[in-house]
Amino acid sequence: MPVKIPDDLPAYSVLSSENIFVMSQTRAETQDIRPLEILIMNLMPTKVETEIQILRCLSNSPLQTDVTFLQAATHESKNTPIEYLSRFYRTFDEVRDRKFDGMIITGAPVENIGFEDVDYWDELCEIMDWTLTNVCSTLYICWGSQAGLYHHYGIDKHPLESKFSGIFEHRVLDRNEGILKGFDDRFFMPQSRHTEIFAEDICANPHLHIVAESDVTGPGIIVDERNQVFITGHFEYDAGTLAYEYERDLNAGRNPHVPDNYFEDDDPRKDPIVRWRCHATMFFTNWLNYNVYQKTPYNIEDIGKDIQ
């Protein structure tokens, strides 16, 4: 089944050209079915690219999803025209009275800033609190996961000596978790971050559970008792995303190291080798099925009633 998005969202034509099943809003309105309502808070400066990446991952599920994009009203975007945001994005005030089956909070390029110094931090905290009674399952990605773990559990991030950039092997620790159904014992996930969270801090909290980790980059996938999922990497990344980031940092004079296990022969003049796509697809499909569809009530207004 498809992802339902506005007819004129740039992602629609891109994904359609890739033979990915997306459904225009016009067609979806003629179907008698309750789609899953998914809210995506896109904090990345590259809005269109991130939209396409996440929608591509969501599109392989047999479940129809109705996607709403959310922006931070307290942040002025320097990379996305206000006309684009007004057309395709909602603010929290516009959705706070609604219920959603699932929500995704993306990463953001603010890792080297203290959480409380991020200009939209107070708004994000209000949204994260709201998810506990208005969303069945929330998926946090990269900095989003650090923000969620800090806000909900007081687990802080720590600076790295050098950036984690590349494709890193992770191992499954608990295959009884639905989010890892069908996973191999070992899998690859892109990482791109300047900070980390310590496994011992997570293990010290009885409400958190590390279900996949890397010997190099630490905890990879974490779940909690509230049906929240935190991933420290970027399953959604395209083949060329890390190459783009490497070239950007190189041109900015930041002297970045070549992303690990990414380019053929670790040579940036050669093409990247994609090692994560199958598990990325499986991860998002599992999240939609086991964390959202299997747990959300048929009447969406019943979400959160058991904990209110």
Rosetta blueprint (number, residue, H / E / L):
1 M L
2 P L
3 V E
4 K E
5 I E
6 P L
7 D L
8 D L
9 L L
10 P H
11 A H
12 Y H
13 S H
14 V H
15 L H
16 S H
17 S H
18 E L
19 N L
20 I L
21 F L
22 V E
23 M E
24 S E
25 Q H
26 T H
27 R H
28 A H
29 E L
30 T L
31 Q L
32 D L
33 I L
34 R L
35 P L
36 L E
37 E E
38 I E
39 L E
40 I E
41 M E
42 N L
43 L L
44 M L
45 P L
46 T L
47 K H
48 V H
49 E H
50 T H
51 E H
52 I H
53 Q H
54 I H
55 L H
56 R H
57 C H
58 L H
59 S L
60 N L
61 S L
62 P L
63 L L
64 Q L
65 T E
66 D E
67 V E
68 T E
69 F E
70 L E
71 Q L
72 A L
73 A L
74 T L
75 H L
76 E L
77 S L
78 K L
79 N L
80 T L
81 P L
82 I H
83 E H
84 Y H
85 L H
86 S H
87 R H
88 F H
89 Y E
90 R E
91 T L
92 F H
93 D H
94 E H
95 V H
96 R L
97 D L
98 R L
99 K L
100 F E
101 D E
102 G E
103 M E
104 I E
105 I E
106 T L
107 G L
108 A L
109 P L
110 V L
111 E L
112 N L
113 I L
114 G L
115 F H
116 E H
117 D H
118 V L
119 D L
120 Y L
121 W H
122 D H
123 E H
124 L H
125 C H
126 E H
127 I H
128 M H
129 D H
130 W H
131 T H
132 L H
133 T H
134 N H
135 V E
136 C E
137 S E
138 T E
139 L E
140 Y E
141 I E
142 C L
143 W H
144 G H
145 S H
146 Q H
147 A H
148 G H
149 L H
150 Y H
151 H H
152 H H
153 Y H
154 G L
155 I L
156 D L
157 K L
158 H E
159 P E
160 L E
161 E E
162 S E
163 K E
164 F E
165 S E
166 G E
167 I E
168 F E
169 E E
170 H E
171 R E
172 V E
173 L L
174 D L
175 R L
176 N L
177 E L
178 G H
179 I H
180 L H
181 K L
182 G L
183 F L
184 D L
185 D L
186 R E
187 F E
188 F E
189 M E
190 P E
191 Q E
192 S E
193 R E
194 H E
195 T E
196 E E
197 I L
198 F L
199 A H
200 E H
201 D H
202 I H
203 C H
204 A L
205 N L
206 P L
207 H L
208 L E
209 H E
210 I E
211 V E
212 A E
213 E E
214 S E
215 D L
216 V L
217 T L
218 G E
219 P E
220 G E
221 I E
222 I E
223 V E
224 D E
225 E L
226 R L
227 N L
228 Q L
229 V E
230 F E
231 I E
232 T L
233 G L
234 H L
235 F L
236 E L
237 Y L
238 D L
239 A L
240 G L
241 T H
242 L H
243 A H
244 Y H
245 E H
246 Y H
247 E H
248 R H
249 D H
250 L H
251 N H
252 A L
253 G L
254 R L
255 N L
256 P L
257 H L
258 V L
259 P L
260 D E
261 N L
262 Y L
263 F E
264 E H
265 D H
266 D H
267 D L
268 P L
269 R L
270 K L
271 D L
272 P E
273 I L
274 V L
275 R L
276 W L
277 R H
278 C H
279 H H
280 A H
281 T H
282 M H
283 F H
284 F H
285 T H
286 N H
287 W H
288 L H
289 N H
290 Y H
291 N H
292 V H
293 Y H
294 Q L
295 K L
296 T L
297 P L
298 Y L
299 N L
300 I H
301 E H
302 D H
303 I L
304 G L
305 K H
306 D H
307 I H
308 Q L
